[in-house]
Amino acid sequence: MAEQWDADVVVVGSGFGGAVSALRLTEAGHRVVVLEKGRRLSDEDLARARRDPRAYLWQPGAGMRGFFWQRIFRHVGIIGGSGVGGGSIVWAGVLLEPGEEFYRAPSLRALGVDWRAELAPHLERASRMLGRVVTTHRGAMDDHLRSAARALGAEASYGPVPLAIHFGREGVTEPDPFFGGEGPERTGCRLCGECLLGCPYGAKNQLTRNYLHLAERYGAEVRAEQQVDLLTPLPGGGYEVRTRHPWRRGETQVLRARRVVLAAGVLGTLDLLFRCRDLGTLPRLSPTLGRHVRTNSEALTAVVAEPGEDLSRGPTISSDFHPDAHTHITQNRYVGGWHMRFQLGPMVDDDRPGRRALRVLGGIARRPVAHARLVTAKGFLQRLTVLTTMQHSDNALALEWRRSPVRPWRRVLRSRVADGVRPPSYLPVANAATRAYAEASGGRPLNLLGESVGGLSITAHILGGAVMGSDPSSGVVDARHEVHGHPGLYVADASVIPANLGVNPSLTITAMAERFASLFPDPPDPARARTAIDAVPAQPPVPQETA
């Protein structure tokens, strides 16, 4: 009797890698089931997150079943999103292509692939699918960033950024402008500065409005609140996939699939692979699992403008510049990010983490009233600018599966420095740019306390851990994303990227997933295939006024 399968392909995770895989493999004729541990969020859920921390934060065991999470390791703090749409929920929508240094990275060149040529058509297609346009909005925040670029001698590199946002006519809802009527209706961007809290207004091109929407329309099944905790190879091929409910005990399911695609983000994918290795179900995983984890070598700094100034109008990120050949800086609006009040402190220059922490704490202790006024300031979020500074500097961490220091009966991911070079918690150029921005705006320059006191590298751009390599001694997956030693198991998220990007990674992750899907084996029933959909090029946004 023929083997019975619940799906041809199970996709674990619904972020950029998972959403692309779901759509393209469904189009190819595969029966696809997507398993996502987070919730399916309505626009009402996203709107409620602005005023209710329980609807914003993801810590389901503590009764917080929103979407934003932060995990703290010894050397790094990582932020992200859980829910149908994955990281695109809390994404600013920036779509930047990797630079030449990425393509020259030895780890990529060793794979024997001309990555510039291979990725080019997929970068173009991903850009169309995500509705990439260059924003025409310019406000006071952008003017201040330009002044900072000028002060650092880099004004020629300043400019607007490409974004995955439907600008249209502000606040006006219209039929799908991207997919010939196959997509959802959309509403022109309100320029509210709330992109990082999820967009409940129909403007940001998050994955539920393109790849995932179309995948479900064409037959993929997306199951929310399903956390995968074990993969077991089946005799003769295929996998058994065991799931549990993220917060309700006793709710488990088992699916059987011909193939499995892991796209749960770096932490989700590594958690699952390490667990399966230690339980013995995936014993042939590469010894490089968990190594080569990168953060885009970034630092987060901030400026709080003078009382009465409102910098909030616009998309979260609208402009950037390059102070040198290895560094990229963007500004961020963070309207609704109430927790930022408690994460900022005085700006201190010091490349010795312990001494820097003491100097920061001493500064707060000497001026406690000034610090209290900062965190309770009226109009704080409207006055706040967060600067993200990213570099091509090649450093890495390893994430290992070891006993928890808090609950030693459990094994968890823990970080260690790899090869003696750790991601930075202090970048002098970031502080210099922030002071230049503060000078231009009349504001106060600040550091993130997690970096200045905690000595952590804080990132939303975590990469690697299950990187590509030509064999198991150099990577977890091959250049076609298949896991070495375990046929039919693939990884299609940021875990596979073996080199630092130096820019926001979402477009590259999407393009690599498009390439992966184009190389995927044929379905058992090719008659189910349909013509692959592509998006029409996004229309340039209507010019916006200068605030």
C-alpha positions as CSV (number, residue, x, y, z in Angstrom):
1,M,0.0,0.0,0.0
2,A,1.3,3.5,-0.8
3,E,2.7,5.5,2.0
4,Q,0.3,8.0,3.5
5,W,1.6,11.5,4.0
6,D,0.0,14.5,5.7
7,A,1.9,16.8,3.4
8,D,4.5,16.7,0.7
9,V,6.4,19.4,2.5
10,V,6.1,20.7,6.1
11,V,7.6,24.2,6.5
12,V,8.5,25.1,10.0
13,G,8.2,28.9,10.5
14,S,6.4,31.6,8.5
15,G,9.0,34.4,8.3
16,F,10.8,35.4,5.1
17,G,12.3,32.0,4.4
18,G,9.1,30.1,5.3
19,A,6.7,32.4,3.5
20,V,8.7,32.2,0.3
21,S,9.0,28.4,0.5
22,A,5.3,28.0,1.2
23,L,4.2,30.0,-1.9
24,R,6.7,28.7,-4.4
25,L,6.5,25.0,-3.4
26,T,2.7,25.2,-3.4
27,E,2.8,26.8,-6.9
28,A,5.2,24.0,-8.0
29,G,2.5,21.4,-7.0
30,H,3.6,20.3,-3.5
31,R,1.0,19.9,-0.8
32,V,2.4,22.3,1.8
33,V,1.7,22.7,5.6
34,V,3.2,25.6,7.4
35,L,3.7,25.3,11.2
36,E,4.0,28.6,13.1
37,K,4.4,28.7,16.9
38,G,3.0,32.2,17.2
39,R,-0.5,33.4,16.8
40,R,-2.4,34.5,13.7
41,L,-2.7,38.3,14.4
42,S,-5.6,40.4,13.2
43,D,-5.3,44.1,12.6
44,E,-7.2,44.6,15.8
45,D,-4.6,42.5,17.6
46,L,-1.8,44.7,16.3
47,A,-3.7,47.9,17.2
48,R,-4.3,46.6,20.7
49,A,-0.5,46.0,21.1
50,R,0.0,49.8,21.2
51,R,-1.7,50.0,24.6
52,D,-1.6,46.5,26.1
53,P,1.8,44.9,26.9
54,R,0.2,41.5,27.0
55,A,-0.9,41.9,23.4
56,Y,2.6,43.1,22.4
57,L,5.1,40.9,24.2
58,W,5.6,37.2,23.4
59,Q,6.2,35.2,26.6
60,P,3.3,32.7,26.4
61,G,4.1,30.9,29.6
62,A,3.7,34.2,31.5
63,G,0.4,34.9,29.8
64,M,1.8,37.4,27.3
65,R,0.7,36.2,23.8
66,G,1.6,39.1,21.6
67,F,4.5,38.9,19.1
68,F,7.6,40.9,20.2
69,W,10.3,39.0,22.0
70,Q,13.8,39.5,23.2
71,R,16.3,36.8,24.2
72,I,19.4,37.7,26.3
73,F,22.5,35.7,26.0
74,R,25.9,36.2,27.6
75,H,27.3,38.2,24.7
76,V,24.2,39.2,22.6
77,G,20.6,40.4,23.0
78,I,18.4,39.3,20.1
79,I,15.0,40.8,19.2
80,G,12.4,39.4,16.8
81,G,8.7,38.6,16.2
82,S,6.6,35.5,16.6
83,G,3.3,35.1,14.7
84,V,2.1,34.3,11.3
85,G,4.4,36.4,9.2
86,G,7.4,36.0,11.6
87,G,9.9,38.8,11.7
88,S,8.0,40.8,9.1
89,I,5.5,41.8,11.8
90,V,8.2,43.8,13.7
91,W,10.2,44.7,10.5
92,A,10.8,48.3,9.4
93,G,10.4,47.3,5.8
94,V,13.9,48.2,4.6
95,L,15.0,46.4,1.4
96,L,18.7,46.9,0.9
97,E,20.9,44.7,-1.4
98,P,24.1,43.2,-0.1
99,G,27.3,45.0,-1.0
100,E,30.4,43.7,-2.8
101,E,32.1,42.6,0.5
102,F,29.4,40.0,1.0
103,Y,30.0,38.4,-2.4
104,R,33.8,38.4,-1.8
105,A,33.5,36.6,1.6
106,P,35.7,33.4,1.6
107,S,32.8,31.4,3.1
108,L,30.6,32.1,0.1
109,R,33.3,31.8,-2.6
110,A,34.3,28.4,-1.2
111,L,30.9,27.0,-2.2
112,G,31.8,27.3,-5.9
113,V,28.7,29.4,-6.8
114,D,28.7,32.8,-8.6
115,W,26.5,34.3,-5.9
116,R,26.2,37.7,-7.6
117,A,24.9,36.1,-10.8
118,E,22.8,33.5,-9.0
119,L,21.1,35.9,-6.6
120,A,20.5,38.8,-9.1
121,P,17.2,37.6,-10.6
122,H,16.0,36.5,-7.2
123,L,16.8,39.8,-5.6
124,E,14.8,41.5,-8.4
125,R,11.8,39.2,-8.0
126,A,11.9,39.5,-4.2
127,S,11.9,43.3,-4.5
128,R,8.8,43.2,-6.7
129,M,7.0,40.7,-4.4
130,L,7.7,42.9,-1.4
131,G,6.7,46.1,-3.2
132,R,10.1,47.8,-3.0
133,V,9.9,51.6,-3.6
134,V,12.2,54.4,-2.5
135,T,10.4,56.7,-0.1
136,T,10.0,60.3,-1.0
137,H,9.1,61.3,2.5
138,R,11.5,63.7,4.2
139,G,11.0,65.2,7.6
140,A,13.0,66.8,10.3
141,M,14.5,63.5,11.4
142,D,15.9,63.0,7.9
143,D,17.3,66.5,7.8
144,H,19.1,65.9,11.1
145,L,20.6,62.7,9.8
146,R,21.8,64.5,6.7
147,S,23.4,67.1,8.9
148,A,25.1,64.3,10.8
149,A,26.4,62.8,7.6
150,R,27.7,66.2,6.6
151,A,29.5,66.6,9.9
152,L,31.2,63.3,9.4
153,G,32.2,64.2,5.8
154,A,29.8,61.7,4.3
155,E,26.9,63.8,3.0
156,A,27.4,62.4,-0.6
157,S,26.4,59.0,0.7
158,Y,23.2,60.2,2.4
159,G,19.8,59.3,0.7
160,P,16.4,57.8,1.1
161,V,16.0,54.1,1.6
162,P,14.0,51.5,-0.4
163,L,11.1,50.2,1.6
164,A,8.4,47.5,1.5
165,I,5.5,49.9,2.1
166,H,2.5,50.8,0.0
167,F,2.5,54.6,0.1
168,G,-0.4,55.1,-2.3
169,R,-2.7,57.9,-1.1
170,E,-2.5,58.4,2.6
171,G,-5.2,56.6,4.5
172,V,-7.1,55.6,1.3
173,T,-8.0,51.9,0.8
174,E,-7.9,50.5,-2.7
175,P,-8.0,47.1,-4.4
176,D,-4.8,45.0,-4.5
177,P,-2.2,47.1,-6.5
178,F,0.5,44.4,-6.7
179,F,-0.8,41.0,-7.8
180,G,-3.6,41.6,-10.3
181,G,-6.3,41.4,-7.8
182,E,-5.0,38.2,-6.2
183,G,-3.7,40.0,-3.1
184,P,-5.6,41.8,-0.3
185,E,-6.8,45.4,-0.6
186,R,-4.3,47.9,0.7
187,T,-4.3,51.3,2.4
188,G,-1.9,54.1,1.7
189,C,0.7,54.7,4.4
190,R,-0.4,57.0,7.2
191,L,3.3,58.0,8.0
192,C,2.6,57.1,11.7
193,G,6.1,55.8,12.5
194,E,4.7,52.6,14.0
195,C,6.1,50.0,11.6
196,L,8.1,48.2,14.3
197,L,4.9,47.4,16.2
198,G,3.2,45.7,13.3
199,C,1.1,47.6,10.8
200,P,-2.7,47.3,11.4
201,Y,-3.5,49.8,8.7
202,G,-2.8,47.8,5.5
203,A,0.3,49.8,4.4
204,K,3.4,47.8,5.3
205,N,4.1,44.9,2.9
206,Q,4.5,42.3,5.6
207,L,4.4,38.7,4.6
208,T,0.7,38.2,5.4
209,R,-0.1,40.6,2.6
210,N,2.0,38.9,-0.2
211,Y,3.8,35.6,0.0
212,L,1.7,34.0,2.8
213,H,-1.6,35.4,1.6
214,L,-1.0,34.0,-1.9
215,A,0.3,30.7,-0.6
216,E,-2.9,30.1,1.4
217,R,-5.0,31.3,-1.6
218,Y,-3.4,28.6,-3.7
219,G,-3.8,25.8,-1.2
220,A,-1.0,25.9,1.4
221,E,-2.3,25.3,4.9
222,V,-0.9,27.6,7.6
223,R,-1.4,26.3,11.2
224,A,-0.7,28.8,13.9
225,E,0.2,28.0,17.6
226,Q,2.1,24.8,16.5
227,Q,5.6,24.6,18.0
228,V,7.7,21.8,16.5
229,D,9.8,20.0,19.1
230,L,11.0,16.9,17.3
231,L,11.9,15.6,13.8
232,T,12.3,11.9,13.3
233,P,13.5,10.4,9.9
234,L,11.2,7.6,8.7
235,P,12.4,4.3,7.2
236,G,12.5,4.7,3.5
237,G,12.5,8.5,3.6
238,G,10.4,11.3,4.9
239,Y,10.0,12.7,8.4
240,E,7.7,12.5,11.3
241,V,7.1,16.0,12.7
242,R,5.9,16.3,16.3
243,T,4.4,19.6,17.5
244,R,3.0,20.9,20.8
245,H,0.9,23.9,21.7
246,P,3.1,26.9,22.9
247,W,1.2,27.3,26.1
248,R,-1.5,24.7,26.5
249,R,-0.2,21.4,27.9
250,G,-1.2,18.1,26.4
251,E,-2.0,19.4,22.9
252,T,0.4,17.6,20.6
253,Q,0.2,16.5,17.0
254,V,2.3,14.3,14.7
255,L,2.5,14.9,10.9
256,R,4.3,12.8,8.3
257,A,5.9,14.6,5.4
258,R,8.1,13.6,2.5
259,R,10.3,16.6,3.1
260,V,10.8,19.3,5.8
261,V,12.0,22.9,5.4
262,L,13.2,24.6,8.6
263,A,12.6,28.4,8.5
264,A,12.0,29.2,12.2
265,G,14.6,31.9,12.3
266,V,18.1,31.4,13.7
267,L,17.1,30.7,17.3
268,G,14.1,28.5,16.4
269,T,16.0,26.5,13.9
270,L,19.0,26.0,16.1
271,D,16.8,25.1,19.1
272,L,15.2,22.4,17.1
273,L,18.3,21.0,15.4
274,F,20.2,20.8,18.7
275,R,17.3,19.1,20.4
276,C,17.0,16.5,17.7
277,R,20.8,15.9,17.7
278,D,20.9,15.3,21.4
279,L,17.8,13.1,21.4
280,G,19.4,11.1,18.6
281,T,16.9,11.6,15.9
282,L,19.3,13.6,13.7
283,P,22.7,12.1,14.7
284,R,24.6,13.0,11.5
285,L,24.3,16.8,11.8
286,S,27.4,18.7,11.1
287,P,29.8,19.5,14.0
288,T,29.6,23.2,12.8
289,L,26.0,23.4,14.1
290,G,25.7,26.7,16.1
291,R,28.9,28.2,14.9
292,H,29.4,31.3,12.6
293,V,26.6,33.3,14.2
294,R,26.8,36.9,13.2
295,T,25.0,40.1,14.2
296,N,25.8,42.5,11.4
297,S,28.3,44.0,13.9
298,E,25.9,46.7,14.9
299,A,25.3,49.2,17.7
300,L,22.1,51.0,18.7
301,T,22.3,54.6,19.9
302,A,19.6,57.3,20.4
303,V,18.9,61.0,20.6
304,V,16.0,62.6,22.5
305,A,15.2,66.0,20.9
306,E,14.2,69.1,22.8
307,P,10.7,69.4,24.4
308,G,8.0,70.2,21.9
309,E,9.7,68.7,18.9
310,D,7.8,65.9,17.1
311,L,9.9,63.8,14.7
312,S,7.4,60.9,14.5
313,R,5.8,61.5,11.1
314,G,7.1,59.1,8.5
315,P,7.9,55.5,8.0
316,T,10.1,54.0,10.8
317,I,13.2,54.2,8.6
318,S,13.4,56.7,5.7
319,S,17.1,57.6,5.2
320,D,20.6,56.4,5.7
321,F,24.3,57.2,5.0
322,H,27.7,55.5,5.0
323,P,30.3,57.3,7.1
324,D,33.0,55.0,5.7
325,A,33.3,52.1,3.3
326,H,32.5,49.5,6.0
327,T,29.7,51.2,7.9
328,H,26.0,51.9,7.3
329,I,23.7,54.0,9.5
330,T,19.9,54.4,9.5
331,Q,17.6,56.4,11.6
332,N,14.5,54.9,13.3
333,R,11.2,56.3,14.5
334,Y,9.8,54.1,17.3
335,V,6.3,55.4,18.0
336,G,4.6,53.0,20.4
337,G,7.9,51.5,21.6
338,W,7.2,52.4,25.3
339,H,9.9,50.1,26.6
340,M,12.6,52.3,25.1
341,R,12.3,54.7,27.9
342,F,13.9,52.3,30.3
343,Q,16.7,51.1,28.0
344,L,18.6,54.3,27.4
345,G,21.3,56.0,29.4
346,P,24.2,58.5,29.1
347,M,26.6,58.2,26.2
348,V,30.0,57.0,27.1
349,D,33.1,56.2,24.9
350,D,35.2,53.3,26.2
351,D,36.3,50.2,24.4
352,R,36.7,48.3,27.7
353,P,33.2,46.9,28.6
354,G,33.6,46.7,32.4
355,R,35.1,50.2,32.7
356,R,32.4,51.6,30.4
357,A,29.6,50.0,32.5
358,L,31.0,51.6,35.7
359,R,31.2,55.0,34.0
360,V,27.6,54.8,32.8
361,L,26.3,53.7,36.2
362,G,28.4,56.4,37.8
363,G,26.9,59.1,35.5
364,I,23.4,58.0,36.3
365,A,24.2,57.9,40.1
366,R,25.6,61.5,39.9
367,R,22.6,62.8,38.1
368,P,19.6,60.7,39.1
369,V,17.1,63.5,38.7
370,A,18.2,64.2,35.2
371,H,17.9,60.5,34.3
372,A,14.5,60.2,35.9
373,R,13.4,63.2,33.9
374,L,14.6,61.5,30.7
375,V,12.6,58.3,31.2
376,T,9.5,60.2,32.2
377,A,9.8,63.0,29.6
378,K,6.6,64.2,28.0
379,G,6.4,63.3,24.3
380,F,9.4,61.0,24.7
381,L,8.6,58.7,21.7
382,Q,7.7,61.6,19.4
383,R,11.1,63.2,20.3
384,L,13.1,60.0,20.0
385,T,15.5,59.0,17.2
386,V,17.2,55.6,17.3
387,L,20.3,55.2,15.1
388,T,21.3,51.7,13.9
389,T,25.0,51.5,12.9
390,M,26.0,48.3,11.0
391,Q,29.4,47.2,9.8
392,H,30.9,44.6,7.5
393,S,33.5,43.6,10.2
394,D,33.8,39.8,10.3
395,N,33.3,38.5,13.8
396,A,31.2,35.7,15.1
397,L,29.7,33.9,18.1
398,A,28.9,30.3,18.7
399,L,25.5,29.2,20.1
400,E,25.8,25.9,22.0
401,W,23.2,23.6,23.6
402,R,24.2,23.5,27.3
403,R,22.6,23.3,30.7
404,S,20.7,26.4,31.7
405,P,22.4,28.3,34.5
406,V,18.9,29.0,36.0
407,R,17.2,25.7,35.4
408,P,20.1,23.1,35.2
409,W,17.7,20.3,34.4
410,R,17.1,21.9,31.0
411,R,19.3,22.5,28.0
412,V,19.2,25.8,26.3
413,L,21.1,27.8,23.7
414,R,24.1,29.6,25.3
415,S,26.6,31.9,23.6
416,R,30.4,31.8,23.6
417,V,33.0,33.9,21.8
418,A,34.3,32.1,18.6
419,D,37.8,32.6,17.3
420,G,38.6,35.4,19.8
421,V,36.5,38.1,18.0
422,R,33.0,38.8,19.4
423,P,30.4,41.1,17.9
424,P,30.8,44.6,19.3
425,S,28.9,46.4,22.0
426,Y,30.7,49.6,21.3
427,L,31.4,51.3,17.9
428,P,33.2,54.6,18.1
429,V,31.7,55.7,14.8
430,A,28.2,55.1,16.1
431,N,28.8,57.4,19.1
432,A,30.4,60.0,16.8
433,A,27.4,59.9,14.4
434,T,25.0,60.2,17.3
435,R,26.7,63.2,18.8
436,A,26.6,64.8,15.3
437,Y,22.9,64.1,15.1
438,A,22.4,65.5,18.6
439,E,24.3,68.7,17.7
440,A,22.1,69.1,14.6
441,S,18.8,68.5,16.5
442,G,19.7,70.2,19.8
443,G,19.0,66.8,21.5
444,R,20.7,64.6,24.0
445,P,22.9,61.7,22.8
446,L,22.3,58.3,24.5
447,N,23.5,54.7,24.5
448,L,21.5,51.6,24.9
449,L,22.0,50.3,28.4
450,G,22.2,46.7,27.3
451,E,25.2,47.6,25.3
452,S,26.9,50.2,27.5
453,V,26.2,48.5,30.9
454,G,25.5,44.9,29.8
455,G,28.3,44.7,27.3
456,L,25.9,43.0,24.8
457,S,25.6,43.4,21.1
458,I,21.9,44.1,20.6
459,T,20.5,43.0,17.2
460,A,17.4,42.2,15.2
461,H,19.7,41.0,12.3
462,I,20.9,37.6,13.6
463,L,22.5,35.4,10.9
464,G,24.2,32.0,10.7
465,G,24.4,29.0,13.0
466,A,23.4,26.4,10.3
467,V,25.5,27.9,7.5
468,M,26.2,26.7,4.0
469,G,29.3,24.6,3.5
470,S,30.6,22.3,0.8
471,D,30.7,19.4,3.3
472,P,29.8,18.7,7.0
473,S,33.2,20.0,8.1
474,S,32.4,23.5,6.8
475,G,28.7,23.8,7.1
476,V,25.3,22.4,8.2
477,V,23.7,22.6,4.7
478,D,24.9,22.5,1.2
479,A,24.6,25.2,-1.5
480,R,21.1,23.9,-2.2
481,H,20.1,24.3,1.5
482,E,19.8,20.5,2.1
483,V,21.2,19.4,5.5
484,H,24.3,17.3,5.2
485,G,23.7,13.7,6.3
486,H,19.9,14.0,6.4
487,P,18.3,13.9,2.9
488,G,15.0,15.7,2.5
489,L,15.6,18.1,5.4
490,Y,16.4,21.7,4.4
491,V,17.0,25.1,6.0
492,A,15.8,28.2,4.3
493,D,16.1,31.1,6.7
494,A,18.9,33.4,7.9
495,S,20.6,30.5,9.6
496,V,22.3,29.5,6.3
497,I,23.9,32.8,5.5
498,P,27.7,32.3,6.1
499,A,28.9,35.9,5.8
500,N,28.2,39.3,7.3
501,L,25.8,41.5,5.2
502,G,26.4,44.8,6.8
503,V,22.9,46.0,5.9
504,N,19.4,45.0,6.9
505,P,19.1,41.4,5.8
506,S,15.4,40.8,4.9
507,L,15.8,41.2,1.1
508,T,18.8,38.9,1.0
509,I,17.0,36.2,3.1
510,T,14.0,36.5,0.8
511,A,16.1,36.2,-2.4
512,M,18.0,33.2,-1.1
513,A,14.7,31.5,-0.2
514,E,13.5,32.3,-3.8
515,R,16.7,30.6,-5.1
516,F,16.2,27.7,-2.8
517,A,12.6,27.1,-3.9
518,S,13.7,27.2,-7.6
519,L,16.1,24.3,-6.9
520,F,13.7,22.2,-4.9
521,P,12.9,18.7,-6.1
522,D,9.8,18.2,-8.3
523,P,6.5,17.3,-6.6
524,P,5.0,13.8,-6.7
525,D,2.1,15.1,-8.7
526,P,3.2,17.7,-11.2
527,A,-0.4,18.1,-12.4
528,R,-1.0,20.2,-9.3
529,A,1.4,22.9,-10.4
530,R,0.2,26.3,-11.4
531,T,1.9,29.3,-13.0
532,A,4.1,31.1,-10.5
533,I,2.9,34.5,-9.6
534,D,5.0,37.6,-9.8
535,A,4.2,41.2,-8.7
536,V,4.0,44.2,-10.9
537,P,6.6,46.8,-10.1
538,A,5.5,49.0,-7.3
539,Q,4.4,52.5,-8.2
540,P,6.6,55.4,-6.9
541,P,5.1,56.9,-3.8
542,V,3.4,60.3,-4.0
543,P,5.9,62.9,-2.8
544,Q,5.3,63.8,0.8
545,E,5.8,67.2,2.5
546,T,8.8,68.1,4.6
547,A,7.7,68.1,8.2
